Every structure is written in structure tokens, then in C-alpha cells.
Amino acid sequence: MEKQTTGTVVAVSRQRWLKVNQKPFRLHALDGASFPHIVKIRYTVDGRSYVCRAWAGAGIRPPGVGEAAAVFYREDRPSRARAAL
């Protein structure tokens, strides 16, 4: 069974190795390029702190550091979690 808690965004890193082109015609290599992000979220369950990572796609604005995010975790293993961005 899944439970929900609120976590805090600790870090956001851009994945430069995966480029998504947004324009059909480009003038240079990064013209119209968009990059996905990996978001690290720290959350607490029963007094223990955990960190989960979430993938934010290229078309989604990632949350800023310090913002709140919803985290869904397994009741029997709180270290297994997913985040709703």
C-alpha cells in the first residue's frame, strides 16, 4: 500500500547528454534544444530521512530548490518512493 508525504527539493541537475530538439530547423547545435532534469527530493518517514530521485522531462519545468513536492512511498519499505512533479 502506498502512503503520501511532502518532501523538499534538494537538488536539480540538467542532463546535458540527452538533448531534445524542439524546432524542425536549427541554425546552430543548441538552437531550440531542451534538456531533461533529475530532481533529488528529501522526505521524512517515522523520523528517518530518505532521498528519492525523479526524472523531469524536457518539456516540464522542474521545481526549484527548496520547493515542496509530493512523494508516494511504500508502507512496508519507505526507501522505495516515487515523486509527483
WOUR-V507029 format. One record per residue. N is the residue number from 1. RES is the residue in one small letter. D_CENTER is the distance of its C-alpha to the mean C-alpha in whole Angstrom. Layout:
N_RES_D_CENTER ; N_RES_D_CENTER
//
This chain:
1_m_22 ; 2_e_19 ; 3_k_19 ; 4_q_16 ; 5_t_16 ; 6_t_14 ; 7_g_12 ; 8_t_11 ; 9_v_8 ; 10_v_10 ; 11_a_9 ; 12_v_7 ; 13_s_9 ; 14_r_10 ; 15_q_12 ; 16_r_15 ; 17_w_17 ; 18_l_15 ; 19_k_17 ; 20_v_17 ; 21_n_20 ; 22_q_21 ; 23_k_25 ; 24_p_27 ; 25_f_29 ; 26_r_28 ; 27_l_30 ; 28_h_29 ; 29_a_26 ; 30_l_23 ; 31_d_24 ; 32_g_22 ; 33_a_19 ; 34_s_16 ; 35_f_13 ; 36_p_9 ; 37_h_6 ; 38_i_5 ; 39_v_3 ; 40_k_6 ; 41_i_7 ; 42_r_11 ; 43_y_13 ; 44_t_17 ; 45_v_19 ; 46_d_23 ; 47_g_23 ; 48_r_21 ; 49_s_18 ; 50_y_15 ; 51_v_11 ; 52_c_9 ; 53_r_6 ; 54_a_3 ; 55_w_4 ; 56_a_5 ; 57_g_9 ; 58_a_11 ; 59_g_13 ; 60_i_10 ; 61_r_10 ; 62_p_7 ; 63_p_8 ; 64_g_10 ; 65_v_11 ; 66_g_13 ; 67_e_12 ; 68_a_12 ; 69_a_9 ; 70_a_11 ; 71_v_11 ; 72_f_13 ; 73_y_15 ; 74_r_18 ; 75_e_21 ; 76_d_23 ; 77_r_20 ; 78_p_18 ; 79_s_16 ; 80_r_15 ; 81_a_12 ; 82_r_9 ; 83_a_7 ; 84_a_8 ; 85_l_6
//
